[in-house]
Amino acid sequence: MQLIKVRVITKAKMNKVKQDGKNFKIYTSACPEKNKANKSIRELLADYLDKKPSQISIVEGLHSKLKTIQIN
């Protein structure tokens, strides 16, 4: 189990993940409505880390730009 800190930028022009040491910055084109951005974040991060989306879970910050994410 690993915990990482993530800053999220929604409504971006493109989807991408940037890593700066232990911190991540995730750009998603999804809107922060009806959990669309959170779902997109899990999928982008899973793809970036070569994991399954089911192995990624948001522990803190479900309604915030700053999130703590658990990776199993």
N, C-alpha and C positions, 0 to 999 in steps of 0.2 A: 504494500500500500504506500502510495506517495501522494503528498499534498502539494499543489502548486497554486500560485497567485496569478490571476488573470485580469487584465483590463480589457474591456469590451468596447468596441466602436461599432454601433449599429448604423444601418442605412448607408453603408460604405459603397463605393462604386464597384469594388471587387472583394471577393472572399480570400483572405490570406491570414497566415499565422506568422508572427515574428517572435523570436525568442531572444531575450537579453539576460544571459545568466540563468537564474532560476525563475525569472518573471517572464510572462508571456503577454503579448498584445494580439488580440484577435479582431480582425476586421470582418464584419459580416454584412451582407446586403439585406438581411432579414430585418423586419420591423420588430421592435420590442413589444409586440402585442400577442396575446394568446399563446405565450410560451414559444413563439416561432424562433426568436433569437437564441434562446437557450438550447433548443433542439439543434439549430444550425451550429452553435458553438461546440456542442458535443461531437457532432459529425466532423467538423473541421479539425478539431483537436485529435480525434481518433485517427483520422486519415494522416495527420502530421506525425503522430507518434506510432503509427502502424499498430493500432489497437482496434478493438471493436467498440462501437458507441456504447454498448451495454457495460463496458469496463470503465466508462467515464461518468462520474456523477458530481453534481454541483452540491457542495456541502453548505456553503454560505453565500449569500448575495443573489438569491433568485431574482430579486427585483432591483438589482444594483448593477452599476458598470464594473465594480470591483468584485471579483468572485474568488472563492476558494474552491478548487476542484480536486476531487480524489480520483486517483488512477489506480485501478486494481490490476 
